[in-house]
């Protein structure tokens, strides 16, 4: 019996939605939304290019290359990234954001012509009452701006993604009017956004279904749907899954969730969840650590120790009971079973492995595992008790050097090692 067969998955058994039949595209917004994080550095161009190549390796289908209208440097870099996609023939669709102005649309059209690839124009405008009140906007004003910008983009041959900011807090009649106009003027994709991270999974499903029933069905036009969410309330991944189950075609996320305020949906965690849920995926998830560490280093970020998959503690066991179960599973079923016994994510899928450490919470199993992994007799009672006693004297995990020191001192005490740490039976005559 396979280890996976030993897990009864209540999340999938009898579920109304089968992720194995999902056909979802992922849009990486690290190079645009990610740069809005107050704590993130703008990565050097070389890092952006490396990240661009990693995306399709992970199965990510499109990327937001930036906001060209924010300045000459950003505009130039968007052009360079688009040219890289073209010259390297990366299987990656490009998009870039623009305000609802003809000038911004013209800028994207020029970059698209220079790169020789289509760049989807993500035309955005905010439509919640609170934002409209703050800006002094009316619905008629938003409709006029939208008509001009979408019309210009379509005439220039640009694919159009029409983005309503703060859609999760906008009134139904406003959404119906704006999205309806976008569809009637040629937008090929509509993006629902949870700009303030205010949505719940149930709200996401109602919002997607509203758009399908109230805008798309009456139009009779085939238009794709996107979901873009933030994690202010910690619900971004759950909301992405809800959007997928409701029938969106593409979901936006960023590496490590980097973005404005509390950030965006985490692309890496989303990829991990889709894999576990059985969604068809052509990417190599063993590249996920490289993707995350590249972004962390290039943006000057620290990955939390308890972050899923790539955090230093993600696949570590410190408690004695946990470590004992992992070791027994390893003995009975190898890495496959060890991946399942105390984890819902298989470490091996990401090119990683379960790791047992020695800490105050450890038991004999942790110590025996450490000894075995480092070439010592795991059944040497003196070594086991010496190392365990040292662990209980601390309030943290022992470093590898501390473990080596304790073991060496124990061997010297009983004469198995010389003072220099050389085995007695190997010492020169």
One Martini backbone bead per residue (centre of mass of N, CA, C, O) as a GRO file, in nm:
protein
  429
    1UNK     BB    1   0.096   0.036   0.022
    2UNK     BB    2   0.058   0.355  -0.010
    3UNK     BB    3   0.088   0.635   0.174
    4UNK     BB    4  -0.157   0.790   0.048
    5UNK     BB    5  -0.364   0.553   0.127
    6UNK     BB    6  -0.345   0.635   0.451
    7UNK     BB    7  -0.513   0.891   0.364
    8UNK     BB    8  -0.792   1.067   0.477
    9UNK     BB    9  -0.952   1.309   0.268
   10UNK     BB   10  -1.188   1.546   0.350
   11UNK     BB   11  -1.134   1.765   0.122
   12UNK     BB   12  -1.195   1.553  -0.133
   13UNK     BB   13  -1.413   1.382  -0.028
   14UNK     BB   14  -1.709   1.475  -0.180
   15UNK     BB   15  -1.642   1.707  -0.346
   16UNK     BB   16  -1.773   1.937  -0.574
   17UNK     BB   17  -1.468   1.986  -0.645
   18UNK     BB   18  -1.228   1.897  -0.906
   19UNK     BB   19  -0.892   1.961  -0.940
   20UNK     BB   20  -0.822   1.760  -1.175
   21UNK     BB   21  -1.014   1.958  -1.376
   22UNK     BB   22  -0.849   2.198  -1.364
   23UNK     BB   23  -0.801   2.519  -1.558
   24UNK     BB   24  -0.530   2.700  -1.452
   25UNK     BB   25  -0.387   3.019  -1.431
   26UNK     BB   26  -0.082   3.192  -1.353
   27UNK     BB   27  -0.011   3.522  -1.212
   28UNK     BB   28   0.279   3.708  -1.178
   29UNK     BB   29   0.326   4.001  -0.936
   30UNK     BB   30   0.615   4.063  -0.822
   31UNK     BB   31   0.715   4.298  -1.041
   32UNK     BB   32   0.482   4.487  -0.910
   33UNK     BB   33   0.334   4.443  -0.638
   34UNK     BB   34   0.596   4.374  -0.482
   35UNK     BB   35   0.711   4.680  -0.507
   36UNK     BB   36   0.493   4.796  -0.286
   37UNK     BB   37   0.664   4.723  -0.064
   38UNK     BB   38   0.810   4.894   0.198
   39UNK     BB   39   1.041   4.646   0.250
   40UNK     BB   40   1.122   4.641  -0.051
   41UNK     BB   41   1.340   4.594  -0.297
   42UNK     BB   42   1.459   4.671  -0.599
   43UNK     BB   43   1.559   4.466  -0.814
   44UNK     BB   44   1.776   4.367  -1.012
   45UNK     BB   45   1.764   4.287  -1.336
   46UNK     BB   46   1.896   4.009  -1.317
   47UNK     BB   47   1.684   3.894  -1.116
   48UNK     BB   48   1.436   3.933  -1.297
   49UNK     BB   49   1.532   3.743  -1.520
   50UNK     BB   50   1.555   3.488  -1.347
   51UNK     BB   51   1.260   3.486  -1.259
   52UNK     BB   52   1.136   3.458  -1.540
   53UNK     BB   53   1.257   3.164  -1.583
   54UNK     BB   54   1.120   3.025  -1.332
   55UNK     BB   55   0.820   3.038  -1.386
   56UNK     BB   56   0.778   2.811  -1.608
   57UNK     BB   57   0.909   2.586  -1.436
   58UNK     BB   58   0.647   2.611  -1.231
   59UNK     BB   59   0.383   2.681  -1.426
   60UNK     BB   60   0.378   2.971  -1.499
   61UNK     BB   61   0.191   3.167  -1.748
   62UNK     BB   62   0.223   3.466  -1.620
   63UNK     BB   63   0.331   3.827  -1.624
   64UNK     BB   64   0.390   4.110  -1.439
   65UNK     BB   65   0.616   4.367  -1.548
   66UNK     BB   66   0.451   4.640  -1.477
   67UNK     BB   67   0.458   5.019  -1.455
   68UNK     BB   68   0.548   5.228  -1.697
   69UNK     BB   69   0.425   5.519  -1.589
   70UNK     BB   70   0.627   5.561  -1.329
   71UNK     BB   71   0.882   5.555  -1.534
   72UNK     BB   72   1.162   5.519  -1.721
   73UNK     BB   73   1.284   5.271  -1.582
   74UNK     BB   74   1.033   5.093  -1.581
   75UNK     BB   75   0.978   5.103  -1.883
   76UNK     BB   76   1.249   4.978  -1.968
   77UNK     BB   77   1.218   4.708  -1.809
   78UNK     BB   78   0.968   4.606  -1.943
   79UNK     BB   79   1.101   4.587  -2.222
   80UNK     BB   80   1.325   4.384  -2.141
   81UNK     BB   81   1.140   4.157  -2.041
   82UNK     BB   82   0.985   4.120  -2.304
   83UNK     BB   83   1.236   4.057  -2.479
   84UNK     BB   84   1.313   3.800  -2.323
   85UNK     BB   85   1.066   3.635  -2.387
   86UNK     BB   86   1.116   3.642  -2.691
   87UNK     BB   87   1.420   3.545  -2.721
   88UNK     BB   88   1.372   3.282  -2.518
   89UNK     BB   89   1.092   3.157  -2.555
   90UNK     BB   90   0.891   3.194  -2.332
   91UNK     BB   91   0.612   3.038  -2.166
   92UNK     BB   92   0.504   3.366  -2.138
   93UNK     BB   93   0.282   3.589  -2.052
   94UNK     BB   94   0.222   3.938  -2.092
   95UNK     BB   95   0.191   4.211  -1.851
   96UNK     BB   96   0.055   4.549  -1.789
   97UNK     BB   97  -0.006   4.835  -1.621
   98UNK     BB   98  -0.287   5.081  -1.625
   99UNK     BB   99  -0.438   5.344  -1.652
  100UNK     BB  100  -0.740   5.512  -1.751
  101UNK     BB  101  -0.544   5.593  -2.017
  102UNK     BB  102  -0.419   5.667  -2.322
  103UNK     BB  103  -0.121   5.711  -2.247
  104UNK     BB  104  -0.073   5.435  -2.112
  105UNK     BB  105  -0.149   5.267  -2.357
  106UNK     BB  106   0.067   5.372  -2.552
  107UNK     BB  107   0.310   5.267  -2.389
  108UNK     BB  108   0.246   4.963  -2.421
  109UNK     BB  109   0.240   4.954  -2.730
  110UNK     BB  110   0.537   5.028  -2.772
  111UNK     BB  111   0.660   4.788  -2.615
  112UNK     BB  112   0.530   4.567  -2.785
  113UNK     BB  113   0.659   4.643  -3.056
  114UNK     BB  114   0.959   4.621  -2.965
  115UNK     BB  115   0.939   4.313  -2.863
  116UNK     BB  116   0.720   4.133  -3.038
  117UNK     BB  117   0.485   4.120  -2.820
  118UNK     BB  118   0.217   4.073  -2.642
  119UNK     BB  119   0.070   4.317  -2.413
  120UNK     BB  120  -0.121   4.318  -2.159
  121UNK     BB  121  -0.369   4.543  -2.052
  122UNK     BB  122  -0.405   4.659  -1.713
  123UNK     BB  123  -0.689   4.818  -1.656
  124UNK     BB  124  -0.743   5.053  -1.387
  125UNK     BB  125  -1.018   5.093  -1.141
  126UNK     BB  126  -1.197   5.241  -0.891
  127UNK     BB  127  -1.542   5.142  -0.722
  128UNK     BB  128  -1.578   5.216  -0.446
  129UNK     BB  129  -1.733   5.431  -0.245
  130UNK     BB  130  -1.489   5.520  -0.074
  131UNK     BB  131  -1.308   5.594  -0.317
  132UNK     BB  132  -1.499   5.784  -0.471
  133UNK     BB  133  -1.526   5.989  -0.242
  134UNK     BB  134  -1.222   6.055  -0.207
  135UNK     BB  135  -1.192   6.142  -0.529
  136UNK     BB  136  -1.464   6.258  -0.664
  137UNK     BB  137  -1.631   6.037  -0.806
  138UNK     BB  138  -1.819   5.905  -1.072
  139UNK     BB  139  -1.963   5.680  -1.270
  140UNK     BB  140  -1.949   5.844  -1.530
  141UNK     BB  141  -1.646   5.892  -1.515
  142UNK     BB  142  -1.558   5.593  -1.527
  143UNK     BB  143  -1.694   5.530  -1.800
  144UNK     BB  144  -1.540   5.732  -1.975
  145UNK     BB  145  -1.255   5.630  -1.918
  146UNK     BB  146  -1.303   5.336  -2.009
  147UNK     BB  147  -1.387   5.384  -2.299
  148UNK     BB  148  -1.124   5.519  -2.394
  149UNK     BB  149  -0.911   5.302  -2.307
  150UNK     BB  150  -1.026   5.044  -2.430
  151UNK     BB  151  -1.054   5.150  -2.715
  152UNK     BB  152  -0.753   5.209  -2.761
  153UNK     BB  153  -0.641   4.923  -2.712
  154UNK     BB  154  -0.802   4.779  -2.933
  155UNK     BB  155  -0.700   4.951  -3.175
  156UNK     BB  156  -0.388   4.858  -3.102
  157UNK     BB  157  -0.407   4.534  -3.033
  158UNK     BB  158  -0.460   4.491  -2.732
  159UNK     BB  159  -0.486   4.317  -2.473
  160UNK     BB  160  -0.760   4.310  -2.225
  161UNK     BB  161  -0.757   4.395  -1.875
  162UNK     BB  162  -1.022   4.452  -1.660
  163UNK     BB  163  -0.982   4.651  -1.358
  164UNK     BB  164  -1.142   4.636  -1.041
  165UNK     BB  165  -1.099   4.801  -0.775
  166UNK     BB  166  -1.251   4.695  -0.495
  167UNK     BB  167  -1.478   4.484  -0.576
  168UNK     BB  168  -1.544   4.354  -0.285
  169UNK     BB  169  -1.678   4.676  -0.216
  170UNK     BB  170  -1.882   4.690  -0.445
  171UNK     BB  171  -2.152   4.762  -0.613
  172UNK     BB  172  -2.344   4.594  -0.832
  173UNK     BB  173  -2.417   4.832  -1.032
  174UNK     BB  174  -2.122   4.911  -1.082
  175UNK     BB  175  -2.012   4.645  -1.190
  176UNK     BB  176  -2.212   4.610  -1.420
  177UNK     BB  177  -2.135   4.868  -1.576
  178UNK     BB  178  -1.825   4.835  -1.610
  179UNK     BB  179  -1.801   4.545  -1.719
  180UNK     BB  180  -2.002   4.581  -1.947
  181UNK     BB  181  -1.840   4.792  -2.104
  182UNK     BB  182  -1.582   4.629  -2.147
  183UNK     BB  183  -1.712   4.406  -2.316
  184UNK     BB  184  -1.843   4.594  -2.541
  185UNK     BB  185  -1.525   4.709  -2.606
  186UNK     BB  186  -1.319   4.428  -2.598
  187UNK     BB  187  -1.264   4.281  -2.349
  188UNK     BB  188  -1.101   3.962  -2.263
  189UNK     BB  189  -1.068   4.052  -1.950
  190UNK     BB  190  -1.164   4.003  -1.606
  191UNK     BB  191  -1.091   4.167  -1.287
  192UNK     BB  192  -1.104   4.062  -0.960
  193UNK     BB  193  -1.069   4.257  -0.657
  194UNK     BB  194  -0.897   4.242  -0.324
  195UNK     BB  195  -0.743   4.511  -0.221
  196UNK     BB  196  -0.815   4.493   0.114
  197UNK     BB  197  -0.869   4.203   0.216
  198UNK     BB  198  -1.209   4.154   0.269
  199UNK     BB  199  -1.258   3.875   0.187
  200UNK     BB  200  -1.431   3.577   0.160
  201UNK     BB  201  -1.493   3.280   0.025
  202UNK     BB  202  -1.797   3.332  -0.005
  203UNK     BB  203  -1.769   3.613  -0.140
  204UNK     BB  204  -1.615   3.521  -0.388
  205UNK     BB  205  -1.832   3.336  -0.508
  206UNK     BB  206  -2.052   3.554  -0.534
  207UNK     BB  207  -1.890   3.744  -0.719
  208UNK     BB  208  -1.837   3.553  -0.954
  209UNK     BB  209  -2.134   3.475  -1.006
  210UNK     BB  210  -2.231   3.757  -1.068
  211UNK     BB  211  -2.058   3.804  -1.320
  212UNK     BB  212  -2.163   3.562  -1.483
  213UNK     BB  213  -2.476   3.633  -1.463
  214UNK     BB  214  -2.476   3.972  -1.506
  215UNK     BB  215  -2.257   3.987  -1.759
  216UNK     BB  216  -2.177   3.740  -1.938
  217UNK     BB  217  -2.443   3.603  -2.016
  218UNK     BB  218  -2.584   3.855  -2.153
  219UNK     BB  219  -2.352   3.905  -2.372
  220UNK     BB  220  -2.242   3.633  -2.527
  221UNK     BB  221  -1.941   3.648  -2.437
  222UNK     BB  222  -1.609   3.545  -2.436
  223UNK     BB  223  -1.471   3.575  -2.107
  224UNK     BB  224  -1.222   3.617  -1.887
  225UNK     BB  225  -1.123   3.531  -1.546
  226UNK     BB  226  -1.000   3.708  -1.260
  227UNK     BB  227  -0.791   3.685  -0.956
  228UNK     BB  228  -0.721   3.943  -0.693
  229UNK     BB  229  -0.541   3.911  -0.381
  230UNK     BB  230  -0.526   3.987  -0.036
  231UNK     BB  231  -0.379   3.949   0.324
  232UNK     BB  232  -0.499   4.121   0.564
  233UNK     BB  233  -0.678   3.850   0.684
  234UNK     BB  234  -0.542   3.569   0.585
  235UNK     BB  235  -0.727   3.473   0.297
  236UNK     BB  236  -0.591   3.445   0.014
  237UNK     BB  237  -0.578   3.139  -0.046
  238UNK     BB  238  -0.872   3.070   0.007
  239UNK     BB  239  -0.973   3.269  -0.213
  240UNK     BB  240  -0.838   3.136  -0.455
  241UNK     BB  241  -0.987   2.866  -0.429
  242UNK     BB  242  -1.270   2.984  -0.451
  243UNK     BB  243  -1.233   3.103  -0.736
  244UNK     BB  244  -1.175   2.838  -0.877
  245UNK     BB  245  -1.442   2.697  -0.793
  246UNK     BB  246  -1.615   2.933  -0.943
  247UNK     BB  247  -1.443   2.976  -1.243
  248UNK     BB  248  -1.179   3.087  -1.288
  249UNK     BB  249  -0.886   3.126  -1.505
  250UNK     BB  250  -0.718   3.331  -1.312
  251UNK     BB  251  -0.439   3.379  -1.082
  252UNK     BB  252  -0.298   3.596  -0.846
  253UNK     BB  253   0.057   3.621  -0.746
  254UNK     BB  254   0.332   3.616  -0.506
  255UNK     BB  255   0.628   3.595  -0.386
  256UNK     BB  256   0.578   3.551  -0.049
  257UNK     BB  257   0.347   3.783  -0.067
  258UNK     BB  258   0.453   4.029  -0.187
  259UNK     BB  259   0.339   4.363  -0.085
  260UNK     BB  260   0.114   4.558   0.006
  261UNK     BB  261   0.129   4.561   0.319
  262UNK     BB  262   0.048   4.226   0.372
  263UNK     BB  263  -0.011   4.152   0.080
  264UNK     BB  264  -0.031   3.875  -0.118
  265UNK     BB  265  -0.074   3.611  -0.260
  266UNK     BB  266   0.101   3.307  -0.240
  267UNK     BB  267   0.247   3.139  -0.485
  268UNK     BB  268   0.389   2.902  -0.340
  269UNK     BB  269   0.138   2.809  -0.174
  270UNK     BB  270  -0.047   2.769  -0.413
  271UNK     BB  271   0.118   2.552  -0.557
  272UNK     BB  272   0.111   2.348  -0.325
  273UNK     BB  273  -0.198   2.317  -0.309
  274UNK     BB  274  -0.255   2.228  -0.600
  275UNK     BB  275  -0.088   1.971  -0.584
  276UNK     BB  276  -0.240   1.831  -0.348
  277UNK     BB  277  -0.530   1.860  -0.502
  278UNK     BB  278  -0.457   1.771  -0.821
  279UNK     BB  279  -0.372   1.976  -1.010
  280UNK     BB  280  -0.274   2.045  -1.305
  281UNK     BB  281   0.093   2.024  -1.359
  282UNK     BB  282   0.397   2.132  -1.540
  283UNK     BB  283   0.577   2.174  -1.301
  284UNK     BB  284   0.875   2.221  -1.092
  285UNK     BB  285   0.876   2.215  -0.742
  286UNK     BB  286   1.192   2.206  -0.691
  287UNK     BB  287   1.207   2.529  -0.770
  288UNK     BB  288   1.081   2.685  -0.528
  289UNK     BB  289   1.323   2.762  -0.347
  290UNK     BB  290   1.467   2.935  -0.560
  291UNK     BB  291   1.243   3.141  -0.597
  292UNK     BB  292   1.226   3.243  -0.301
  293UNK     BB  293   1.532   3.312  -0.252
  294UNK     BB  294   1.560   3.515  -0.476
  295UNK     BB  295   1.353   3.721  -0.370
  296UNK     BB  296   1.466   3.764  -0.088
  297UNK     BB  297   1.747   3.866  -0.177
  298UNK     BB  298   1.660   4.091  -0.389
  299UNK     BB  299   1.450   4.235  -0.160
  300UNK     BB  300   1.541   4.204   0.146
  301UNK     BB  301   1.426   3.936   0.274
  302UNK     BB  302   1.273   3.741   0.538
  303UNK     BB  303   1.220   3.417   0.606
  304UNK     BB  304   1.025   3.265   0.796
  305UNK     BB  305   1.067   2.985   0.989
  306UNK     BB  306   0.731   2.912   0.951
  307UNK     BB  307   0.727   2.886   0.655
  308UNK     BB  308   0.609   2.735   0.404
  309UNK     BB  309   0.851   2.498   0.286
  310UNK     BB  310   1.103   2.742   0.317
  311UNK     BB  311   1.123   2.725   0.599
  312UNK     BB  312   1.339   2.606   0.837
  313UNK     BB  313   1.078   2.447   0.991
  314UNK     BB  314   0.882   2.300   0.790
  315UNK     BB  315   1.060   1.997   0.809
  316UNK     BB  316   1.078   1.998   1.128
  317UNK     BB  317   1.169   1.799   1.423
  318UNK     BB  318   1.160   1.836   1.791
  319UNK     BB  319   0.968   1.650   1.893
  320UNK     BB  320   0.965   1.332   2.005
  321UNK     BB  321   0.705   1.219   1.876
  322UNK     BB  322   0.753   1.317   1.593
  323UNK     BB  323   1.029   1.186   1.543
  324UNK     BB  324   0.942   0.895   1.591
  325UNK     BB  325   0.735   0.881   1.360
  326UNK     BB  326   0.929   0.950   1.129
  327UNK     BB  327   1.127   0.714   1.173
  328UNK     BB  328   0.923   0.482   1.144
  329UNK     BB  329   0.832   0.561   0.860
  330UNK     BB  330   1.108   0.536   0.727
  331UNK     BB  331   1.145   0.228   0.791
  332UNK     BB  332   0.873   0.134   0.641
  333UNK     BB  333   0.846   0.373   0.375
  334UNK     BB  334   1.022   0.599   0.374
  335UNK     BB  335   0.991   0.911   0.246
  336UNK     BB  336   0.691   0.887   0.176
  337UNK     BB  337   0.593   0.835   0.472
  338UNK     BB  338   0.743   1.068   0.614
  339UNK     BB  339   0.577   1.290   0.455
  340UNK     BB  340   0.286   1.202   0.598
  341UNK     BB  341   0.280   1.169   0.917
  342UNK     BB  342   0.358   1.515   0.972
  343UNK     BB  343   0.241   1.593   0.672
  344UNK     BB  344   0.072   1.758   0.388
  345UNK     BB  345   0.361   1.806   0.267
  346UNK     BB  346   0.588   1.689   0.040
  347UNK     BB  347   0.916   1.741   0.053
  348UNK     BB  348   1.012   1.591  -0.211
  349UNK     BB  349   0.857   1.782  -0.417
  350UNK     BB  350   1.085   2.023  -0.327
  351UNK     BB  351   1.373   1.892  -0.270
  352UNK     BB  352   1.321   1.779   0.019
  353UNK     BB  353   1.343   1.705   0.382
  354UNK     BB  354   1.323   1.559   0.662
  355UNK     BB  355   1.397   1.714   0.993
  356UNK     BB  356   1.592   1.637   1.279
  357UNK     BB  357   1.612   1.775   1.600
  358UNK     BB  358   1.779   1.914   1.893
  359UNK     BB  359   1.591   1.965   2.195
  360UNK     BB  360   1.406   2.014   2.481
  361UNK     BB  361   1.163   1.843   2.325
  362UNK     BB  362   1.325   1.598   2.308
  363UNK     BB  363   1.408   1.268   2.240
  364UNK     BB  364   1.560   0.977   2.171
  365UNK     BB  365   1.496   0.985   1.866
  366UNK     BB  366   1.649   1.239   1.788
  367UNK     BB  367   1.931   1.145   1.880
  368UNK     BB  368   1.954   0.889   1.712
  369UNK     BB  369   1.925   1.027   1.444
  370UNK     BB  370   2.170   1.210   1.462
  371UNK     BB  371   2.381   0.990   1.496
  372UNK     BB  372   2.323   0.838   1.236
  373UNK     BB  373   2.362   1.087   1.035
  374UNK     BB  374   2.680   1.123   1.177
  375UNK     BB  375   2.821   0.823   1.225
  376UNK     BB  376   2.689   0.696   1.478
  377UNK     BB  377   2.580   0.515   1.743
  378UNK     BB  378   2.237   0.498   1.810
  379UNK     BB  379   2.287   0.272   2.067
  380UNK     BB  380   2.457   0.460   2.239
  381UNK     BB  381   2.381   0.541   2.553
  382UNK     BB  382   2.586   0.758   2.630
  383UNK     BB  383   2.536   0.946   2.389
  384UNK     BB  384   2.236   0.984   2.421
  385UNK     BB  385   2.235   1.098   2.718
  386UNK     BB  386   2.431   1.333   2.676
  387UNK     BB  387   2.270   1.484   2.454
  388UNK     BB  388   2.000   1.507   2.604
  389UNK     BB  389   2.104   1.663   2.851
  390UNK     BB  390   2.197   1.909   2.692
  391UNK     BB  391   1.921   1.988   2.574
  392UNK     BB  392   1.779   2.034   2.863
  393UNK     BB  393   1.975   2.296   2.925
  394UNK     BB  394   1.808   2.434   2.705
  395UNK     BB  395   1.604   2.688   2.494
  396UNK     BB  396   1.707   2.528   2.228
  397UNK     BB  397   1.852   2.444   1.954
  398UNK     BB  398   2.105   2.257   1.862
  399UNK     BB  399   2.389   2.270   1.724
  400UNK     BB  400   2.610   2.092   1.548
  401UNK     BB  401   2.857   2.173   1.723
  402UNK     BB  402   2.734   2.095   1.995
  403UNK     BB  403   2.693   1.798   1.934
  404UNK     BB  404   2.985   1.729   1.873
  405UNK     BB  405   3.101   1.808   2.146
  406UNK     BB  406   2.946   1.608   2.325
  407UNK     BB  407   3.037   1.349   2.185
  408UNK     BB  408   3.342   1.389   2.211
  409UNK     BB  409   3.353   1.405   2.523
  410UNK     BB  410   3.236   1.122   2.573
  411UNK     BB  411   3.464   0.965   2.423
  412UNK     BB  412   3.701   1.071   2.588
  413UNK     BB  413   3.614   0.974   2.872
  414UNK     BB  414   3.623   0.656   2.765
  415UNK     BB  415   3.875   0.638   2.543
  416UNK     BB  416   3.787   0.653   2.226
  417UNK     BB  417   3.941   0.928   2.244
  418UNK     BB  418   4.150   1.157   2.200
  419UNK     BB  419   4.223   1.484   2.265
  420UNK     BB  420   4.199   1.538   1.934
  421UNK     BB  421   3.964   1.326   1.829
  422UNK     BB  422   4.114   1.056   1.789
  423UNK     BB  423   4.097   0.748   1.747
  424UNK     BB  424   4.266   0.517   1.926
  425UNK     BB  425   4.285   0.286   1.692
  426UNK     BB  426   4.436   0.533   1.501
  427UNK     BB  427   4.675   0.592   1.648
  428UNK     BB  428   4.988   0.645   1.665
  429UNK     BB  429   5.272   0.464   1.789
   0.00000   0.00000   0.00000
